[in-house]
Amino acid sequence: MLASIKTSAKQQRALLCYLDENDFEDFTKLANEFGNGAIRKLEEKGFVVVKQVSKSRIPYKNLAKKKTEFVHTLDQQNAIDTIINGKKDSFLLFGVTGSGKTEIYMSVIDYYLSQNKTAIMLVPEISLTPNMLKLFRSRYDDQVAILHSGLSVGERFDEWLRLKRGEAKIALGARSAVFAPLQNVGVIIVDEEHDSSYHSDSNPRYSTAEIAHFRRKYNDAKLVLGSATPAVETFFKAQQGEYQLIELKNRINKRPMPDVEIVDMGLELRRGNKSFFSERLLEEIKSTIKNGNQIILFLNRRGFSSFVMCTKCGYTAKCHDCDVSLSYHADENLLKCHYCGKRYRMFDLCPECKSPFIRQGKIGTERVVNELKKLFPDVNILRMDVDTTQNKEAHSKIIESFANHEAQILVGTQMVAKGHDFKDVTLVGILDADQSLHFEDYRAGERTFQLLTQVSGRSGRDEKPGRVILQTYSPKHVVLQLASRQDYLSFYRKEINVREITGFPPYSTLIRILYSSENEQNVISTLNAQFAQLQELRNGDENIVFLTKMKSPIKKIEKKHRFQILLRIKDEISDDLLKKIFEICDEKTYKDVSVFVERNPQNLT
């Protein structure tokens, strides 16, 4: 064969010699090395065959697959038996952080796989999928497929196809995995069920819990909702008997919950400490570093600062297309809009009054890291937020680096607050504990309690005792006091009483109708026309106890003006009433106006 090739055709001869030793190889690799022309010439002569071969793309293929053995505690075994053998089909697994809920999930999945059934395992955020995937691959190998929007289109298709063909029996992922093309589903598990990310507030708009309930009924499966801090509405349903409540009151091997200390930042300020680190937190950081342990510092913000303003005239930098403040990012020296992504140059003088007195607003993760580097120049620090995890595998790389002790401090936003299990983390610092307490949202107290409890639970998860320093300007606030004691039941009793008195869910149903368009007058006309019809509907239905219209708190996003109507309906809304509301909202004069109806929306902005 080689003799029939001209000596001057060096690339063809070299390619034949290579293939004589390697049989077959990827076309792209050979083309880069020997040239596309050489391959095609040999193909014409019949010396090589070029054909397409289907090859599945494997997301996170470098994740370790270490086998682990577990011995169930009595509480865990009771929970597993209750789910498998319980008379009810829906369960609320209410367990403190570190109580071993994940092992219960996998043991239940084990049972249904043995019954030739399939399973869906949901986690609230993409950032949690690598760690969960690592655990699941160690147990189920290729039987688990991962689904979330962070994968490439090709990877998502390959994983979807493996589930569709029955090659994979477990769908693991964020909220969209609830639609996994599985047959014969035996169990659906929603971990951290309280998390607001399970509600899609963009098209298609849906509640993951509602879809999970539908699939449970359709497949005659079991539904398990798990959380250390269940949503108030979910716990209320468990109290009413709609879900069977399973409690895990202790951590694995009776490990103590972390000791939480509240620090009054107002007092720190009066003492002359203008830093965002209290003296107590700095003491604990130094001690933890000295002892060779690790630290998580939690900040409920992103970027370098939340806004930029002129202290002389009050000008605040805002996006031209969205009614929101711009955030300053020091690494690029840019102002960014976190709604539409538009970028602006940072300024030294106020655009309005030309004053040089420009103040950057609330602190962000980047600024915290910079200050830490000044205080602890020899300590490695990792940062985990939306900006540092834009690449597909960025989450898993940061988590892996921290788990391997490549850094002693991890600074992050809500991504570090839940689901992670680092055995050497003995200190958690919460820099702005009350930041989310004062939002104009009836769930503000609930979300603050959940967030602080979850992030506190990252400390002391192994044999070493944990400590939490909770910094706040409202040290006596009841929510912070209860969160510091991890006392969910007391919080629930307080909160459910408030909900009953004020008539908020679960004692009512909120309906939000959102209108948006680039043409403001068309939005207003549509809003007013439909509001008049809803007023007539209210007059004929005593269950509608509240109806109002207003501009949306964020008045414009991506050049679209936004208005909204809010309704409150006693108890659960009937299908008939909901149908009438949809019929009214489907009638609109202007095609450019978008109208969305949401039931109990997670976000009113």
N, C-alpha and C positions, 0 to 999 in steps of 0.2 A: 504493500500500500504506500509506504513512504517513498519507494523507488519511483512511483509514478508521479510524484510531485516534483516540479522543477526546483533545482537548488536555489534559484533566485527567490522563490516564494518562502522566505524564511519564517514568516509568521504562521503560514499553514503547516509547515513541517514541525515547528515548535509546538503548535496546538495538538497535532497528531501524537507527538511524543508524550505530551502532558496527559492526553486522554487515554493513551495506552497504559498509563500507570494509575489513573484515577477513575476510569470507566465513564463517569458522568459528573457534571458540575453545573452550577447556576449560570444561565446565559449571560446575565449582566456582569458577573465576575469575569467570565471568559472574554467578553467583549471589551472590558476595560483593560485586560492584560494583553490580548492578542489581536483585538480589532474586530469590529462587526463584519468587515469584508472577508476576513479569513474564514470566519465561521460559515458565512453564506456560500463561499466558493466550495468548501468541503462538503456542504450540504447538497449543492448542485451535482457534485461528483458521486454522491451516495456514500461518502466516507463517514459522515456523522448524521445523526437524526436530531432535529430540534422539535420538542413537543412541550405542551403545557402540562404542568403538574400542580394539582391543588394542594396547597399547604396552609394550614391554619396558623393564624397569628395568635400568640399566647401573651396576653397582658401580664405584666409584672412577673415574667418568667424567671427572673433571678431571685425571687423571694425564696428563703430557705424552707426546707421541708423536713424539719426535725420532728420525729415521733415523740409524743409525750404520753405518759400514763397518768391517769387520775384515779384517786380513791374518793368516792363521794362522801360528803358529810351526811349526817342523818337528815338535816334540813333539805339538802339538795335532793336526796333520794326520795323524800316525801313529796317534793315539788314535781319531780319527774313522774312518779306514780300517779299523782293527782291529775296531771295533764293527760297522760296516756289513758288512764282508766276513769277519769272524771265523767260525770253525767252531763255536764255542760260542755258546750263547744267553744266558748270564749273564756280566756283567763287573763287576769292581771297579775303578773309576777312582780310584786312590790318588794324589792330587796335593796338594802343599803349598799353603797359603793364598796366593791371588793368582796361581795357575798357569794360570788361564783355563779352569776346568772348565765354567763356565756357557756360554761360547761353543761348547765341544764339544757340550754338550747340545743347543743350538739348531741346530748344524750337522747333527747326527744327525736331529733332528726335521725339518729341511729335506728331507733325503733321503727320509724315509718319507712326508712329505706329497706329494712328487713322485711317489711310488708309489701315490697315492690311498689311503693309510692314515692312521690317526689316532694321537695320542700322549697320554700321561699324564705330567705333570711334577709331582712332589711336593716340597714343602719342609716342614721340621719344625714351623714355628710360623707362626701367623697374622701375626705381626709382620714376617715376611720376604716375605709375598705382595705387598704394594704395590710394593716395589722390583723384584721379579721380574716382576710384571705390567707395570710400566713398560717393562722391557726387551723383554718378549714382545710388547706392543702396538706397540712401535716397529718390530718385525719382521713381525708377523703380523696386526696390526690386529684386525678383528672375528673372526678365525679362532680366537682364544683366549677361553675362558670360565673364570671363576674360581669355585671351590667351597670354602667353609669355613664354620664355624659362626658366624663373626662377621657374616655378612651377614643382612639381614632375611629373613623367610620368603618374601616376594614376590621378592626379588632371587635367592635360591637357586633358587626354582622357575623363574624366567625363564632363568637360566643353565643349569639342568638341562635345560630344554626345548630350548634352542638346541643342546645336545650331543646330545640324543635325536633331534632332527630332522635332525642333520647340518649345521646352519648353522655350528656351531663345530667345529673339528677337533682342538683341543688343550684338554685339561682341566688347569688349573693350580690347585693348592691344597694344603691341609694333608692330614693322613692320610685323611680321609673322601673325598677326591677319587679315591682308588684304586677307589671303587665307581662312578665316572662312567659314565653310560649310553652309552658309545661302542661303535661297531661297527668291526670290522676294525682292531684296535689293532696298530700296527707296533712301538712302543717304549714301555716304561715306565721312567721315570727317578726314582730316589729320591736326592735331594740330602741331604747330611749324614746318611747312612744310619745312623750310630751313635747318633743322638739318641733319647733315651728317650721323647720325645713321640710317636713312631711306634707306641707300644704304648698301646692304650686300656685303662685300668684301671677304667672304668665301663661300664655297659651301653650298647651291645653291646661286649663285650670281644673284642679281636682284635689280632693283630700285622699291621701294614701290610705287612711283608716277606713274610709267609706268603700274604696275599691277592695281592700283586704276583706272587709265584711261580706261584700258581694261574692268574692271568690270563695270564701269559706263556705257560704251557703251553696253555691253552685257546685263545688267539688265535694261537699259533705266532709270538710276538713276541720282541723282544729286551728284556732287563732290564739296566739300568745302575745300579749302586750307586756313589755318589760320596762321597768324604770325604777330608779331610786327616788325619783321625785315626780310621780305621775301627774298628768294634767288634772286640774280640779274636776273638770267634767268627767274624765275617765274614772277617777276615784269615786265620784258621786254615783256613777253607774254600777261600780262594784259594790258600793254600800246598798244600792237598791236591788242588788241581786242579778243585774243584767250580765255581769261578769263574775266568775268565781275568783275570789281573792286568795292569793297565795303569798304569804309573807316570809321574808328572810331577814331576820332582825339582827343577825351577827355576821361579821366578816369570817372568812375562811380561818379555821383553827382558832377562833375567838380572838383574833388580833384586834387591838383597840382602835377605835376611830381616832383620827388625828386631833391633837389639842389645838383649839382655835383661840387666838388672842386678838381682840379688837383694839385698834390703835386710833385715837382721836387726832385726825390731821389738823383740825382747827386749833387744838392745843399745841401741836408741833409748830404751826405757823406763828402763834403768839409767842412762842419761845425763840423765834428767829430762824426756824428751819424752813426755808422756801423751796427746798428740794422736794421731788415727788417720792423720795425714799425716807421713811421715818427712821429715827435712830434705832428703834427696836428691830426693824427689818434689816438694816445694815449690820447690826450685831449678829443676827441670825444667819445672814448670808456669809459673813466672815467665818463664823463657827462651822457652818455646813461645809464650806470649801476646805477648811482646815482638816475636817474629819473625813474628807474624800468622798462626800456624798453629793447628791445633785439637787438642783433647785429649778422650780417652774415659777416664772413670774407672769401673772395673767393681767392683761389689759384689754378692756372691752372696746377697743378702737383699732383703726388701721392707719397706715401712712405715717408721716412725720408729725403732722398736727392736723386738727380737724378743720381749722379755718385760718384765714389771714385777714387781719383788719387794721385799719388806721386808727390809732388811739386819739388822734386830734379831731377828725371829722366823723368818725364812726363808719367810714366806707368798709364794706366787706366784699371780698372777691367772690363773685358768683359766676356760674356757667351761663353763657348767653342763651343756650337752648333749654336749660333746665333750671327750675327755681330752687337750686340748692347751692350751698357754699362749696367752694373748691378746696381741695386738700393739697398741702405742700409736700412734695417728695424731694428730700435733700439729695439723694443719689443722682437724680437727673436735673435738679434745680428747676423743677416744673410744678405748675399747678394742674391738678387733674380733677375731672368730674367723674365720680364713681357711679353715676347713673348712665351716661352716654359715652364715657371714655374720652371725651374731648380734652385736649391739652392746651395749656397757656403758659407763656413765659412768666417767670417770677419777676416782680418789680421791686426796686429799691425805694422809689418815691410813690406816694399815694396818687393814683390816677385822677382823683377828684381835686384834692387840695395841694398836691405836691409836697406834702409833709414827709419827712424821713422816718417818722415814728411809727414803724410798722411792727405789729405784734402778731406772733404766731399763736394760735389759740390752744386748745386742749392738746395734751401730749399724745404721742403715738408710739408704736412699737419701735420704730427706727430711732426715735429720740431717746427712748429708754435704753436701747442697746448702746448708743453712743455715750450716754452718761455712765453706764456700767463699765465700759471700756476705760474710761478715765479713772474710775475708782478701783478697778481690778484689771490692770493692763496685762497681767499674765494669765488670765482665765479665759478659756475658750467659751464663746457665747453663740448660740444659734437663735435664729428668729423665724417664727412660723406664723404667717398671716396670708391674706389673699395675694399680696404682692410677691411674696417669696415662694408661692406654691402654684404659679401659673402653668409651669410645665407638668406634663402628665405624671411623671414619677417623682416629682419634687417632694410630695408629702412623705412617701415611703423612705426617701433618702434622708430627710431630716430626722424622721423617727428612728431610722436605723443608726444614724450617726450618734444620736443622743443615747440610744440604748447601748451602744458600744463604747460609751464614755469618751467620745471624741470631743465632748463639751460638757461643762459642769452646770451651765445655766441655759435654760430654754425660755425665751421670751415669746409670748404669743397672744393671740386673740382667742375667740371662742373655740378655735380648732384644738387648743390644748386642754380645753375644759372637760372633755368627756371621752370615755372609751379607752384611753391609753393606760398602759400598765408598766410603769418603770419601777423596778424593785428598789433602786437606790435613791429615789426621790424622797427626801425626808423633810423638805421645806417647800411650801407653796406660799408665794406672796401675791396678794390681791391688791393692786394699786389704786383701783377706783371702784370700791365695792358698791357705792350708792349711785353710780353714774346712770344706771338704768331704772332707778326708783321713781324718777319724776317725769317719765314720758307720759303723754296724754293718751293713756291706754289702760283700760280696766284690768289688763293682765300684767301691768308693770310690776306689782309686788310679787306675783307668782313667778314671773320670768326671772326676777332678781334672785328669789329664793332658790329656784332650780339651778341657775347658773352658778351661784356661790357654793351650793351644796355639791354640785358636780365637780367643780374645779378643786374644792377642798379634798374631795375623795381621791385625788391623784397622789396625795401624800401618805407615806407610811403604809404602802400596800403589801409589803413583804414583812420580814422579821424586824426590821428597824422601825422604831416609833416615828410618827410623823408630827409635823407642826405646821400651822397655818397662821400667817400674819395678815389680818384683814384691815386694810386702811380705809377710813371713811370720815366724812364730815358730819355724819349723822349717827354717832355711836349708839344712841339709845333707841333707834328705830326698831320697832318690833320685828320686822322682817329680817333685819340683820342679826338681831339677838337670837331668833329661832334658827336662822341658817347657821350661826356659829355653833349651835348645839345639835345640828343635823336633826331637828325635831319636826319632821314632816307632819305628823298627826296633829300637833298643836297648831301648826301653820294652816293645815286644811280646815280645822274647826273654826279658826278665826276667819279665814277667807270665805268659806261657804256661808257663814252668817252674813258677811258683807254682801255677797252676791244675792242672797235671799232678800235682804232689805232693799238693795238698789235695783233688783229685778234684772240682773245680768245673767248670762248663761252660767249654770244649766237651768236656771229658772225662766229663761226666755230664749228666743232665737233672734239673732241680729242679722239683718239683711243689708248688704251694701251694694248699691248700683253705681258703677263707675262709668263716667262718660269722658271720652277724649277725642280730640281732633285738632288739626292745625288751624282750622277755621273756628275761632272762638264764638262767633255769633251762631253758627250752626249747632255747636254744643249747647249753648244757652237755650236755643229754641227747642231742641230735642228734650233737654232736661225739663223745661217748663211744661211742655205738652204732656210728657209722661207723668210728671209730678201731679198735674191736675187729675189725670186718670187714677193715680194711686190715692189721691185724696177722696175721690168718689168710692174707691174700693174700701178705704178705711171707714168711711161713714156707714158702709153696709156690713162691716165686720168688726165686732167689738174686741176681737183678739189682737188687732193692730193697735198697740197702745202708744206708739211713738212714730212720728214721721217728720223728717226735716230735709232740707236741701242746702248745699253749701259748696264753696270751692274746696277742692281737695287740699289737705295740708301741704303737699308738694304740688304747686299750681301748674307746673309745666315740666314735662320730660320729653327730650328729643323733639322739641318744637311743638309738642302737642299740649293744648290747654286741657286741664283736668277739673271736672266737677263731680259731685257725688250726691246721692240720696241715701239716707239711712232710715231703716225701719226697725222697730222692735216688736216682736210678736210673742204673746204669752206662751210659755211652755214650748213644746216642739211644734214646728210649723207643719200644717197639714199638706198633703200632696196636692189637694185641690187649690189651696191658697197659693202655693208655690207656682202651680201651673198658671194661675191667673196673672201673677207678677211677671212670669216669663212671657206670656202673651202680650202684655202691655209693652214690655221692653223690646220685643221683636218688631213692633210697629215703629218705624222711624222714617222721617222724610228725607234725611240726608245720608247718602251711602258712605260718606267719608267720616261719619261719627261712629266710633266703636262704643258698644254698650256691654258691660259685663255685670252679671249678677253673682254675688258671693254670699254664702251662708256662713255665719260666724267667722268672718275674715280674721286672719292672724295679724294683718297689718292694715291700718287705716290710713296710711300716708300715701 
